[in-house]
Amino acid sequence: MSQAKTKSPIQKSADVKKRDSNLELYRIITMILIVAHHYVVNSGLTDPLGPIYQTPLSFPSIFLLLFGAWGKTGINCFVLITGYFMCKSNITAKKFVKLLFEVEFYKIIFYVIFLISGHATFSAKSLLKAVLPFTSVATGFVGCYLLFFLCIPFLNILVRNMNEKQHIRLSLLVSFIYVLFGTLPFVSVSMNYVSWFIVLYFFGSYIRLYPKKLFDKTALWGLMTLVSLIISAASVVGCAWLGTKLGRNMAYFFVTDSNTFLAVATGICSFMFFKNLKVRYSGFINTVAASTFGVLLIHANSEYMRQWLWKDLLNNVGMYSSSYLILHAVGSVLAIFAICTLIDFIRIKLIEKPFFILWDKAWNKISLWYQKTENKLCTKLNIDS
């Protein structure tokens, strides 16, 4: 009988890195949907005086409403991926600093660019917004994601020490609070994205920690994704029609935020489908996926960026009545995604990698100093390490 060959540590490391690209492809699609959402909602198209609000049932309006309906669902998809992977991983200082460094780099660089070009005016308030990684804990994705990221080590202690029944009960409880109440029209849920991302983390971590045969049925989840997409699209058209009767702009009523039932259902079903989808390792897909967060940081950088990109440069409102509207919308979103990906790829190669070479050299000293300082403080305060 022939003996199985033992893989070297280097070979094992390569196998770990070359994971299938199914969820990386999902990450790319998710970010494209978020860009499409911003094409519609950040351009003035849905403003009270905008063309969609004025004629919500015209063909251009219906197309744009459906085209941009998936941004909040995309947020759910993005965070579910985080919960799925990070519940069995460890948050290191380097991971967080890499995330923070990327956020700060784009905030500061584009603030300076907009100042020099005259698209922004200098003030103490605008400077603080450009320097601070977050200025509020509300529904801004980037700042809340950073704070949520810091919670992951503690969330892992919780999910790893609960049994499955407790995990299910907790998931049902937070679903009742956030999803049910967040969907009912007569109940108000005031939340911030930090708490909502924690809820999604419970969902994503359960899928990873407690695999089931049901979770692996690709065809079923593909069908469920299609059904949820159709129902969500129907809700957009139906609510657009109802809004004309009530005199309200309510097309996105059932997908207006990430905790509405349809946004959650579509996010979970599509995540389960892509989790099972057989997509072999692709260096191209994985490289592009590594820059999806950068795409968000660039194209949704600030109010200055939104004004310049969607209103001044692309003139989305002006294209509303054009026969090239569909081409403009699809082309703009894909071009923005491609250009932002290229920019972030260059940043990773020329700035991030050299920076973290220096970081790796200095981190041992920093870590040793931090541990000594923490131990001294714990000793003085009589706190167990």
C-alpha positions in Angstrom: 0.0 0.0 0.0 1.5 3.4 -1.0 1.8 6.0 1.7 0.2 9.4 1.3 2.7 12.1 0.8 3.0 14.6 3.6 2.7 18.2 2.5 5.3 20.6 3.6 4.3 23.7 5.6 4.8 25.8 2.5 2.5 23.6 0.5 -0.1 23.8 3.2 0.2 27.5 3.4 -0.3 27.8 -0.4 -3.4 25.5 -0.2 -4.9 27.8 2.5 -4.4 30.9 0.4 -5.7 29.4 -2.8 -9.3 29.0 -1.5 -12.2 28.8 -4.0 -13.3 32.2 -5.4 -17.0 31.8 -5.0 -17.4 34.2 -2.1 -14.8 36.5 -3.6 -17.0 36.7 -6.7 -19.9 37.4 -4.5 -18.0 40.2 -2.9 -17.4 41.8 -6.3 -21.1 41.5 -7.3 -22.1 42.9 -3.9 -20.0 46.0 -4.4 -21.2 46.6 -7.9 -24.8 46.6 -6.6 -23.8 49.1 -3.9 -22.3 51.4 -6.6 -25.5 51.1 -8.6 -27.5 52.0 -5.5 -25.4 55.2 -5.1 -25.8 56.0 -8.8 -29.5 56.4 -8.1 -29.8 57.7 -4.5 -26.7 60.0 -4.3 -27.3 61.8 -7.6 -30.4 63.8 -7.0 -32.6 61.4 -9.0 -34.7 60.5 -6.0 -34.8 64.0 -4.4 -38.2 65.6 -3.8 -37.6 67.7 -6.9 -35.9 64.9 -8.8 -37.3 63.2 -11.9 -38.0 59.9 -10.2 -40.1 61.6 -7.5 -42.0 63.6 -10.1 -42.8 60.7 -12.4 -42.3 57.4 -10.4 -44.1 55.2 -12.8 -42.4 56.2 -16.1 -40.1 53.7 -17.7 -36.9 55.5 -16.8 -38.0 55.8 -13.2 -38.9 52.1 -12.9 -35.6 51.1 -14.5 -33.6 53.3 -12.1 -35.6 52.3 -9.0 -34.9 48.6 -9.8 -31.3 49.3 -10.8 -30.5 51.0 -7.5 -32.7 48.9 -5.2 -30.0 46.6 -3.9 -27.6 48.8 -1.9 -28.9 47.9 1.6 -29.1 44.3 0.6 -25.5 44.6 -0.5 -24.4 45.8 2.9 -25.9 42.7 4.4 -24.1 40.5 1.9 -20.8 42.2 2.7 -21.1 41.8 6.5 -22.4 38.2 6.2 -19.1 37.4 4.5 -17.2 39.0 7.4 -19.2 36.9 10.0 -18.7 33.7 8.0 -14.9 34.0 7.8 -14.0 35.9 10.9 -15.8 33.7 13.4 -13.0 31.1 12.9 -10.2 33.7 12.6 -8.5 36.1 14.9 -8.5 39.9 14.7 -4.9 41.1 14.9 -3.6 44.6 15.3 -2.2 44.4 11.8 -5.6 43.6 10.3 -7.3 46.5 12.0 -4.4 48.9 11.2 -4.6 47.8 7.5 -8.3 48.6 7.4 -7.8 51.9 9.3 -4.8 52.9 7.1 -6.9 52.3 3.9 -9.8 54.4 5.3 -7.6 57.3 6.4 -5.5 57.2 3.2 -8.5 57.8 0.9 -10.2 60.3 3.3 -7.2 62.6 3.5 -6.0 62.2 -0.1 -9.3 63.0 -1.7 -9.9 65.9 0.8 -6.7 67.4 -0.4 -7.5 66.8 -4.0 -10.9 68.5 -3.7 -9.4 71.4 -1.8 -6.8 72.0 -4.5 -9.3 71.6 -7.3 -11.8 74.1 -5.6 -14.5 71.5 -5.1 -14.2 71.8 -1.3 -13.7 74.7 1.0 -11.4 74.5 4.0 -12.9 74.7 7.5 -12.2 73.2 10.9 -15.3 71.0 10.5 -14.3 69.7 7.0 -10.8 69.1 8.3 -12.0 67.0 11.2 -14.3 65.0 8.9 -11.3 64.3 6.6 -9.0 63.3 9.5 -11.3 61.4 11.8 -12.2 57.8 10.7 -15.8 58.4 11.9 -17.7 61.4 13.2 -21.0 59.7 14.2 -22.2 56.2 15.0 -25.3 56.0 12.8 -25.8 54.6 9.3 -22.4 55.5 7.8 -21.0 52.2 6.6 -17.3 52.8 6.8 -17.0 54.3 10.4 -19.5 51.8 11.8 -17.7 48.9 10.1 -14.4 50.0 11.8 -16.1 50.0 15.2 -17.8 46.7 14.5 -14.5 45.2 13.5 -13.1 46.0 16.9 -16.0 44.1 18.5 -15.2 40.9 16.6 -12.8 39.4 19.2 -15.4 39.7 21.9 -18.2 38.5 19.6 -16.0 35.4 18.9 -15.8 34.7 22.6 -19.6 34.8 22.7 -20.3 32.6 19.6 -17.6 30.1 20.4 -18.9 29.6 24.0 -22.6 29.4 23.2 -24.1 26.0 22.2 -26.1 25.7 19.0 -29.5 26.1 20.7 -28.4 29.3 22.5 -27.0 30.6 19.2 -30.4 29.9 17.5 -32.3 31.6 20.3 -30.1 34.7 20.2 -30.5 34.9 16.4 -34.2 34.6 16.7 -34.4 37.3 19.4 -32.3 39.9 17.5 -34.3 39.0 14.4 -37.5 39.7 16.3 -36.2 43.1 17.5 -34.4 44.3 14.4 -36.0 42.6 11.4 -39.6 42.2 12.4 -39.9 45.6 14.0 -37.7 47.1 11.3 -40.2 45.9 8.6 -43.6 46.7 10.3 -44.7 50.2 9.1 -46.2 51.1 12.5 -43.1 50.2 14.6 -40.0 52.4 14.7 -36.6 50.9 15.2 -33.8 53.4 15.9 -30.5 51.6 15.3 -27.0 52.2 14.2 -25.0 50.0 11.8 -22.6 48.8 14.5 -25.4 47.0 16.3 -26.9 45.8 13.0 -23.6 44.4 11.9 -23.3 42.5 15.1 -26.8 41.0 14.4 -25.5 39.9 10.9 -22.4 38.5 12.5 -24.6 36.1 14.5 -26.2 34.9 11.3 -23.0 34.5 9.4 -21.2 32.8 12.2 -24.0 30.3 12.8 -23.8 29.2 9.1 -20.1 28.6 9.5 -20.1 27.0 13.0 -23.1 24.7 12.5 -23.1 23.3 8.9 -26.2 21.5 7.8 -27.2 19.5 4.8 -29.9 22.2 4.1 -27.1 24.8 3.9 -25.4 22.9 1.1 -28.4 22.7 -1.3 -27.2 25.0 -4.1 -30.3 24.7 -6.3 -32.6 25.5 -3.4 -30.8 28.6 -2.4 -30.5 29.7 -6.0 -34.3 29.4 -6.3 -34.8 31.2 -3.0 -32.5 34.0 -4.2 -34.5 34.3 -7.4 -37.8 34.4 -5.5 -36.6 37.0 -3.0 -35.3 39.1 -5.8 -38.6 39.0 -7.7 -40.6 39.8 -4.5 -38.2 42.7 -3.7 -38.5 44.1 -7.2 -42.3 43.7 -7.1 -42.3 45.6 -3.8 -40.4 48.5 -5.4 -42.8 48.8 -8.3 -45.9 48.3 -6.1 -44.8 50.8 -3.5 -43.9 53.3 -6.3 -47.5 53.0 -7.5 -48.9 53.3 -4.0 -46.8 56.3 -3.4 -48.5 58.1 -6.3 -51.8 57.5 -4.5 -50.6 58.7 -1.1 -48.4 61.5 -2.4 -45.2 59.9 -0.9 -41.9 58.8 -2.2 -42.0 55.2 -0.8 -40.7 53.0 -3.6 -38.0 51.5 -1.4 -40.2 51.0 1.6 -39.6 47.3 2.0 -35.9 47.5 1.1 -35.2 51.0 2.5 -32.8 49.8 5.1 -30.6 46.7 5.8 -32.8 45.4 8.6 -36.0 45.2 6.5 -37.2 41.6 5.9 -36.7 41.5 2.1 -33.2 43.0 2.4 -32.3 40.4 5.0 -33.9 37.5 3.2 -32.3 38.3 -0.2 -28.9 38.8 1.5 -29.0 35.5 3.3 -30.4 33.5 0.4 -27.8 34.9 -2.1 -25.0 34.3 0.4 -26.0 30.7 0.8 -26.2 30.3 -2.9 -22.7 31.7 -3.6 -21.3 29.8 -0.6 -22.1 26.6 -2.4 -21.3 27.8 -5.9 -18.4 25.9 -7.4 -16.0 28.6 -8.6 -12.4 27.4 -8.6 -9.5 29.5 -7.4 -9.0 32.5 -9.7 -6.2 34.9 -9.0 -7.9 37.6 -11.0 -11.2 37.3 -9.1 -9.4 37.2 -5.7 -7.3 40.2 -6.6 -10.3 42.3 -7.7 -12.2 41.2 -4.6 -9.4 42.4 -2.4 -10.1 46.0 -3.6 -13.8 46.0 -3.2 -13.6 47.9 0.1 -11.3 50.4 -1.6 -14.0 50.8 -4.3 -16.5 51.9 -1.6 -13.9 54.2 0.1 -13.2 56.0 -3.2 -16.5 56.4 -4.9 -18.5 57.1 -1.7 -15.7 59.1 -0.2 -17.5 62.3 0.9 -20.2 64.8 0.0 -17.7 66.4 -2.3 -17.1 63.2 -4.2 -20.9 62.6 -4.5 -21.4 66.1 -5.9 -18.5 65.9 -8.3 -19.0 62.3 -9.5 -22.8 61.8 -9.8 -23.9 65.4 -10.4 -21.1 67.3 -12.1 -19.1 64.6 -14.0 -21.8 62.0 -14.9 -24.8 64.3 -14.7 -27.2 61.5 -13.8 -30.2 63.8 -13.6 -29.5 65.2 -17.0 -29.3 61.8 -18.5 -32.8 60.8 -17.1 -34.6 61.6 -20.4 -31.8 60.4 -22.6 -32.3 57.4 -24.9 -28.9 56.3 -23.6 -30.0 56.2 -20.0 -29.6 52.4 -19.5 -26.2 52.4 -21.3 -25.1 55.4 -19.2 -26.2 53.8 -15.9 -24.7 50.4 -16.5 -21.5 51.8 -18.2 -21.0 54.3 -15.4 -21.3 51.8 -12.6 -18.9 49.3 -14.3 -16.4 52.0 -15.2 -16.4 53.4 -11.6 -15.9 49.9 -10.2 -13.1 49.2 -12.7 -11.3 52.5 -12.2 -11.6 52.4 -8.4 -10.3 48.8 -8.4 -7.3 49.8 -10.4 -6.6 52.8 -8.1 -6.8 50.6 -5.0 -4.6 47.9 -6.7 -1.9 50.5 -7.3 -2.3 51.7 -3.7 -1.8 48.2 -2.3 1.3 47.6 -4.4 3.0 51.0 -4.0 1.9 52.1 -0.5 0.3 49.4 1.6 2.9 46.7 1.1 6.0 48.9 1.7 4.2 50.4 4.8 3.5 47.0 6.3 7.1 45.8 5.7 8.1 48.6 8.0 5.2 47.7 10.3 6.3 44.1 10.6 9.8 45.2 11.6 8.5 47.6 14.3 5.5 45.6 15.6 7.5 43.3 17.9 8.8 46.3 19.8 5.4 48.0 19.9 3.7 44.8 21.1 6.3 44.2 23.8 5.9 47.8 25.1 2.1 47.5 25.0 2.1 44.2 26.9 4.4 45.6 29.6 2.3 48.8 30.0 -0.9 46.8 30.2 0.5 44.3 32.7 1.7 47.2 34.9 -1.7 48.9 34.8 -3.5 45.6 35.6 -1.2 45.0 38.5 -1.8 48.5 39.9 -5.6 48.1 39.5 -5.6 44.5 40.8 -7.1 43.2 37.5 -6.6 39.7 36.3 -4.7 39.6 33.0 
